[in-house]
Amino acid sequence: MSARDWGVLLVLCGAIFLEGIDVAMLNVAMPSIRADLGLSTGALQWVMSAYVLGYGGFMLVGGRAADLFGRRQMFVFWLSVFLVFSGLGGFATEGWMLIVARFVTGVAAAFMTPAGLSIITTSFEEGPRRNKALLFYSGTAAGGFSIGLVVGGLLTAVGWRWVFFAPVVLSALILLATLTFVPKSPRPDRTGHSVDLAGGSTVTAAIVLIVLGVERASHTDLTQTVLPLGAGLAALLAFLAVERRSANPLVRLGIFRNAALVRANLAGLLFAAGFFGFQFLVVLYLQELRDWSTLQTSFAMIVIGIDAILSPVLVPRLVARFGNARLILGGLLIASLSYALFLPVGADWTYLAMLPSLLLLGIAFALAYGPLTIVATEGVNEEEQGLAGGLLYTSFQFGAALGLSATTAVNVAATASSAPAALLDGYRAALWVPLAAALLAALISAFGVRSRTGRTVITSGEPTAADHPATELPTSR
């Protein structure tokens, strides 16, 4: 790649690193925020949920906006919004201020992330160069989350407000680099392509309500869970009806005729559910039962960040040798093994006893995450690359919310008391949730290996049918 190519890639990697480190640092800082602002459990939960709702709810709209209004324009504008509201969060003196700031920051990330991904998929031609760029990109995303756990612990030791101020500095640097390295592009020709306001409104309402219902399932009564879920499903049906009748739909339903894209999104949803649910349980185990400090927990979990090294260095060679479908399946099976090894966790496990699971999970993430990104965006027309990225990140975000809610619900139901033995029983029961999610994702991905496009082995580094899943089933253009 040329120096300009590397400049573009590093800028966009910086943005996805920013998104990952922002979320991870806040996770670590939550207890300090609660103590300083005097937040109730419900208000503290909304500090996290507000970001999830903004991010997950507006992702599809953000992806389509990049296609319609210009990828660079959307990226620069929403990166600026991210910068401003991250800083405002650091000045919050009341819980509601922090919740509003996190919601708007989540919305900004929902527009910024698919715009950045679509800049990569349209700047690098399909094949080895794009695969290399996407794997480097996915490794940086993983590294942001892993490093954020440690950096968040260090910053929180100084003061939790620095968890919000640090992203401001990083955002400003990325913004300056974007204006320098990412070339301007002409505004897309929107002749005959009106903005689908009805579709955007209904799908945003549907996703926000469904994510809200899933998120609340673990800590509210049945009525408060069923009502938003029911309203979300009704909004989803309304969205499908709108899209069928729209001349310029927000989401062209024909894109779902691409079987590989659908498999990648379903597998990504389940993989994210298992990945985040498992990490949540490990943190609870270390801090609640073992009484480890935040910083000790952060350093213990950082080994998962090995994927940040493997994704750009090793995985491109494996993709060239075995193809995306086999790597995805292998990664999901290794994730299943990681979760299974942690099932018999004991009250006095040493770190060496935990290490195989954590290390395998990092390897699994490296093998699965990047190839899933490749498959979910390959073979898609350039004018729909933002949409494809929005679909994938919506799947990841919804999967994370689903996994966290399901593991929490099982953990609470299986924990009879606050005694150490009871806590351990709750963790062991909840660990079956990520294992089940990973096994189901592996089963779905196995169909990709069995398909005609998944059987071709790449030996020369040149793309073949295995790297062009859209040929598996023709799409209507």
Secondary structure in CASP SS format (residue, H / E / C, confidence):
PFRMAT SS
TARGET T0000
AUTHOR 0000-0000-0000
METHOD secondary structure of the structure
MODEL  1
M C 1.00
S C 1.00
A H 1.00
R H 1.00
D H 1.00
W H 1.00
G H 1.00
V H 1.00
L H 1.00
L H 1.00
V H 1.00
L H 1.00
C H 1.00
G H 1.00
A H 1.00
I H 1.00
F H 1.00
L H 1.00
E H 1.00
G H 1.00
I H 1.00
D H 1.00
V H 1.00
A H 1.00
M H 1.00
L H 1.00
N H 1.00
V H 1.00
A H 1.00
M H 1.00
P H 1.00
S H 1.00
I H 1.00
R H 1.00
A H 1.00
D H 1.00
L H 1.00
G C 1.00
L C 1.00
S C 1.00
T H 1.00
G H 1.00
A H 1.00
L H 1.00
Q H 1.00
W H 1.00
V H 1.00
M H 1.00
S H 1.00
A H 1.00
Y H 1.00
V H 1.00
L H 1.00
G H 1.00
Y H 1.00
G H 1.00
G H 1.00
F H 1.00
M H 1.00
L H 1.00
V H 1.00
G H 1.00
G H 1.00
R H 1.00
A H 1.00
A H 1.00
D H 1.00
L H 1.00
F H 1.00
G C 1.00
R H 1.00
R H 1.00
Q H 1.00
M H 1.00
F H 1.00
V H 1.00
F H 1.00
W H 1.00
L H 1.00
S H 1.00
V H 1.00
F H 1.00
L H 1.00
V H 1.00
F H 1.00
S H 1.00
G H 1.00
L H 1.00
G H 1.00
G H 1.00
F C 1.00
A C 1.00
T C 1.00
E C 1.00
G H 1.00
W H 1.00
M H 1.00
L H 1.00
I H 1.00
V H 1.00
A H 1.00
R H 1.00
F H 1.00
V H 1.00
T H 1.00
G H 1.00
V H 1.00
A H 1.00
A H 1.00
A H 1.00
F H 1.00
M H 1.00
T H 1.00
P H 1.00
A H 1.00
G H 1.00
L H 1.00
S H 1.00
I H 1.00
I H 1.00
T H 1.00
T H 1.00
S H 1.00
F C 1.00
E C 1.00
E C 1.00
G C 1.00
P H 1.00
R H 1.00
R H 1.00
N H 1.00
K H 1.00
A H 1.00
L H 1.00
L H 1.00
F H 1.00
Y H 1.00
S H 1.00
G H 1.00
T H 1.00
A H 1.00
A H 1.00
G H 1.00
G H 1.00
F H 1.00
S H 1.00
I H 1.00
G H 1.00
L H 1.00
V H 1.00
V H 1.00
G H 1.00
G H 1.00
L H 1.00
L H 1.00
T H 1.00
A H 1.00
V H 1.00
G C 1.00
W C 1.00
R C 1.00
W H 1.00
V H 1.00
F H 1.00
F H 1.00
A H 1.00
P H 1.00
V H 1.00
V H 1.00
L H 1.00
S H 1.00
A H 1.00
L H 1.00
I H 1.00
L H 1.00
L H 1.00
A H 1.00
T H 1.00
L H 1.00
T H 1.00
F H 1.00
V C 1.00
P C 1.00
K C 1.00
S C 1.00
P C 1.00
R C 1.00
P C 1.00
D C 1.00
R C 1.00
T C 1.00
G C 1.00
H C 1.00
S C 1.00
V C 1.00
D C 1.00
L H 1.00
A H 1.00
G H 1.00
G H 1.00
S H 1.00
T H 1.00
V H 1.00
T H 1.00
A H 1.00
A H 1.00
I H 1.00
V H 1.00
L H 1.00
I H 1.00
V H 1.00
L H 1.00
G H 1.00
V H 1.00
E H 1.00
R H 1.00
A C 1.00
S C 1.00
H C 1.00
T C 1.00
D C 1.00
L H 1.00
T H 1.00
Q H 1.00
T H 1.00
V H 1.00
L H 1.00
P H 1.00
L H 1.00
G H 1.00
A H 1.00
G H 1.00
L H 1.00
A H 1.00
A H 1.00
L H 1.00
L H 1.00
A H 1.00
F H 1.00
L H 1.00
A H 1.00
V H 1.00
E H 1.00
R H 1.00
R H 1.00
S C 1.00
A C 1.00
N C 1.00
P C 1.00
L C 1.00
V C 1.00
R C 1.00
L H 1.00
G H 1.00
I H 1.00
F H 1.00
R H 1.00
N C 1.00
A H 1.00
A H 1.00
L H 1.00
V H 1.00
R H 1.00
A H 1.00
N H 1.00
L H 1.00
A H 1.00
G H 1.00
L H 1.00
L H 1.00
F H 1.00
A H 1.00
A H 1.00
G H 1.00
F H 1.00
F H 1.00
G H 1.00
F H 1.00
Q H 1.00
F H 1.00
L H 1.00
V H 1.00
V H 1.00
L H 1.00
Y H 1.00
L H 1.00
Q H 1.00
E H 1.00
L H 1.00
R C 1.00
D C 1.00
W C 1.00
S C 1.00
T H 1.00
L H 1.00
Q H 1.00
T H 1.00
S H 1.00
F H 1.00
A H 1.00
M H 1.00
I H 1.00
V H 1.00
I H 1.00
G H 1.00
I H 1.00
D H 1.00
A H 1.00
I H 1.00
L H 1.00
S H 1.00
P H 1.00
V H 1.00
L C 1.00
V H 1.00
P H 1.00
R H 1.00
L H 1.00
V H 1.00
A H 1.00
R H 1.00
F H 1.00
G C 1.00
N H 1.00
A H 1.00
R H 1.00
L H 1.00
I H 1.00
L H 1.00
G H 1.00
G H 1.00
L H 1.00
L H 1.00
I H 1.00
A H 1.00
S H 1.00
L H 1.00
S H 1.00
Y H 1.00
A H 1.00
L H 1.00
F H 1.00
L C 1.00
P C 1.00
V C 1.00
G C 1.00
A C 1.00
D C 1.00
W C 1.00
T C 1.00
Y H 1.00
L H 1.00
A H 1.00
M H 1.00
L H 1.00
P H 1.00
S H 1.00
L H 1.00
L H 1.00
L H 1.00
L H 1.00
G H 1.00
I H 1.00
A H 1.00
F H 1.00
A H 1.00
L H 1.00
A H 1.00
Y H 1.00
G H 1.00
P H 1.00
L H 1.00
T H 1.00
I H 1.00
V H 1.00
A H 1.00
T H 1.00
E C 1.00
G C 1.00
V C 1.00
N C 1.00
E H 1.00
E H 1.00
E H 1.00
Q H 1.00
G H 1.00
L H 1.00
A H 1.00
G H 1.00
G H 1.00
L H 1.00
L H 1.00
Y H 1.00
T H 1.00
S H 1.00
F H 1.00
Q H 1.00
F H 1.00
G H 1.00
A H 1.00
A H 1.00
L H 1.00
G H 1.00
L H 1.00
S H 1.00
A H 1.00
T H 1.00
T H 1.00
A H 1.00
V H 1.00
N H 1.00
V H 1.00
A H 1.00
A H 1.00
T C 1.00
A C 1.00
S C 1.00
S C 1.00
A C 1.00
P H 1.00
A H 1.00
A H 1.00
L H 1.00
L H 1.00
D H 1.00
G H 1.00
Y H 1.00
R H 1.00
A H 1.00
A H 1.00
L C 1.00
W H 1.00
V H 1.00
P H 1.00
L H 1.00
A H 1.00
A H 1.00
A H 1.00
L H 1.00
L H 1.00
A H 1.00
A H 1.00
L H 1.00
I H 1.00
S H 1.00
A H 1.00
F H 1.00
G H 1.00
V H 1.00
R H 1.00
S C 1.00
R H 1.00
T H 1.00
G H 1.00
R C 1.00
T C 1.00
V C 1.00
I C 1.00
T C 1.00
S C 1.00
G C 1.00
E C 1.00
P C 1.00
T C 1.00
A H 1.00
A H 1.00
D H 1.00
H C 1.00
P H 1.00
A H 1.00
T H 1.00
E H 1.00
L C 1.00
P C 1.00
T C 1.00
S C 1.00
R C 1.00
END
